[in-house]
Amino acid sequence: MGRLQSIATSIRNNRFTKYVVTLAIIILVVGFLDDNSFLNRQERIEEIENLQYEISLLKARYEQDTRKLESLEEYENVERLAREKYLMKRPDEDVFVIKYVKPAE
């Protein structure tokens, strides 16, 4: 207990030490303990970069899907898509689905 009292007395008597302790407490609170600390700020910057990358990927996918949608405006393309992807057929025809099975080695 005597040691703590001597530290507290030296802090009270020395003005420079008061400023250093106050500055250290401020740096501790602002740098690490606050919601807007430097560590949280770095995490948010990384999250922003990841989200911007995801936005660029989604924009590219949107452009690709837009081109596909524009190509489907013609009836022939819609019919081709229905036949290939959804195995639809005309009333007067039969559809045979052939699946390729890889031979075992």
C-alpha positions in Angstrom: 0.0 0.0 0.0 2.9 2.3 0.7 4.2 1.9 -2.8 0.8 3.0 -4.3 0.7 6.0 -2.1 4.2 7.0 -3.2 3.2 6.7 -6.8 0.0 8.7 -6.2 2.0 11.4 -4.4 4.6 11.6 -7.1 1.8 12.0 -9.7 0.2 14.8 -7.7 3.5 16.6 -7.2 4.8 16.4 -10.7 2.8 18.3 -13.4 4.5 16.5 -16.3 3.5 13.1 -15.0 -0.1 14.3 -14.7 -0.1 15.1 -18.4 1.5 11.8 -19.3 -1.0 9.8 -17.3 -3.9 11.7 -18.7 -2.6 11.3 -22.2 -2.1 7.6 -21.7 -5.7 7.2 -20.4 -7.1 9.1 -23.4 -5.0 7.0 -25.9 -6.2 3.8 -24.2 -9.9 4.8 -24.3 -9.8 6.3 -27.9 -7.5 3.6 -29.3 -8.9 0.4 -27.9 -12.0 0.8 -25.7 -14.2 3.1 -27.6 -16.8 2.0 -30.2 -14.9 4.2 -32.7 -11.5 2.9 -31.8 -8.6 2.4 -34.3 -9.1 -1.4 -34.2 -12.8 -1.1 -35.0 -12.0 1.4 -37.8 -9.6 -1.0 -39.5 -12.3 -3.8 -39.3 -14.8 -1.5 -40.9 -12.4 -0.5 -43.7 -11.8 -4.2 -44.5 -15.5 -4.8 -44.5 -16.1 -1.9 -46.9 -13.4 -3.3 -49.2 -15.0 -6.7 -49.2 -18.5 -5.2 -49.9 -17.1 -3.2 -52.8 -15.6 -6.3 -54.3 -18.9 -8.1 -53.9 -20.7 -5.2 -55.5 -18.4 -5.4 -58.5 -19.1 -9.1 -58.9 -22.8 -8.5 -58.7 -22.7 -5.7 -61.2 -20.9 -8.1 -63.7 -23.5 -10.8 -63.0 -26.3 -8.2 -63.5 -24.9 -7.2 -66.9 -24.6 -10.8 -68.0 -28.2 -11.6 -66.9 -29.4 -8.4 -68.7 -27.8 -9.6 -71.9 -29.5 -13.0 -71.5 -32.8 -11.4 -70.9 -32.5 -9.2 -74.0 -31.7 -12.3 -76.1 -34.9 -14.0 -74.8 -37.0 -11.3 -76.3 -37.1 -13.3 -79.5 -39.5 -16.2 -79.5 -37.0 -18.7 -81.0 -34.6 -18.1 -78.1 -37.4 -18.7 -75.5 -38.4 -21.9 -77.2 -34.8 -23.1 -77.4 -34.3 -22.4 -73.7 -37.5 -24.2 -72.7 -36.5 -27.2 -74.7 -32.9 -27.4 -73.5 -33.3 -26.4 -69.8 -36.8 -27.5 -68.9 -37.2 -30.4 -71.3 -40.5 -29.0 -72.8 -41.8 -30.4 -76.0 -44.4 -29.7 -78.7 -47.6 -31.8 -78.6 -46.7 -33.8 -81.7 -43.1 -34.8 -80.7 -41.3 -37.1 -78.3 -38.3 -36.1 -76.2 -35.5 -38.5 -75.3 -33.1 -37.4 -72.6 -29.6 -39.1 -72.9 -27.3 -38.7 -69.9 -23.7 -39.4 -70.3 -22.3 -41.7 -67.6 -18.6 -41.7 -67.1 -17.1 -45.2 -67.3 -15.5 -46.5 -64.1 -11.7 -46.7 -64.2 
